[in-house]
């Protein structure tokens, strides 16, 4: 996947993409949603679902977007996010993205309960 500057996307358009089968569109729209959709809990749920998808590219982007949520919104459900990222770190193809995201979570985010 090549880098594209994320363009705004609505929550409805992102959800439509997420329910589809186009891997490139899902990855692109996860990033777009991380930057432009204000409902971080909605996006966190999708990212956690995609983190378990079995598609390495989607899993890597989902991990990255969990880090974006922490950095941009300053909050995540750590009880949900941290275990998933730690599990991903055990997979060689996912470890880098998961470690970066975990660093963002630890550095930027408060827990949902602290927000």
N, C-alpha and C positions, 0 to 999 in steps of 0.2 A: 504494500500500500504506500502510495506517495503522499507527501505532506500537502495539505491544502489549508489555507487560512479558513478557520471555521466561520461560516455565515450563520446569521440568526435562523432559528427554526422554532416553530410553535410546538407546544407539548402534543397537540393532536397530530401534527405531521410526523413528529418523532415516533409517537406510539404506532402510527400506521406503518412506518418503516420497520420498527422493532417486531411487529407481528408478521412481517414478510420473510422471504427466504434469500434476499439479495445480501450476501455477506458484506460486500463493499459498502452498500448503502447503510447497513446496520452499523458498521464501524464508523463511517463518516458521521452518521446522525447521532451516535452516542457522544462523540466529541462535540458536535454542535449543541446538543442538549446540555452537556456539562457547562458550556459557556453561557448559554442563553435561556435555559428554562429555569425559572426561579424555584420550582418545587423540587428541592433537593431530595426529599424522602421518596418521591415518585421515581426519580432517576436512580437513587441508590438501590431501590428494589429491582429495577431493570438491570443495573450493573451486576448485582449479586446473582441474578438469574443467568445472565450471559457469562459470568465468571465460571459457571458450572456447565457451560454449553457443550464442551467437548471439541469446539473449533478453536484452535490455538490462536488464530488471528483475533477472533472475537474476544477470547479470554484475555489476551494481552491488552486490547483496547478497553475492555471493561475494568481491568485493574487500573490502568492509567486514569480512567474517568473517575474511579473511586478516589484517587489522589486529587484530581481536579475538584471534586466536590469538597473535600477537606480544605483545600487551599482557597477556593473561591467562596464557599459558604461558611467555612470555619466550623463545621459541625458534621458529624456522622453518627450512626448508631455503632459505636465501637464494639459492642457485644455481638453484632452481626458481621461487621466488616473485617475486623482484625483476624478472626479465625479463618475466614475464607482466604485472605491474603497470605496468612502463614501457611496454609495448605498449598496454595499456589507456589510458594517459594520452594517447595520440595520438588517441583517439576522443572527440569532444566530449561525448557523453552518458555516458561512463564516466570521464572525466578527474578529476572531483571525488572520487569514491569511491576511485579508484586512487591519487590523490595523498595522500589522507588515510591510506589503508592503508600506502602506502610510508613515510609519516612515522612511523607506528606501528612498522613493521618496523625502520626505522633507529634509532628512539629506544629501543625496548624489547627487541628480540630479539637474542639471540646466535645464531650459526649452530648448526645441529645438531651440527657437529663440536666446537664450543666448549662445548656443554652437558655 
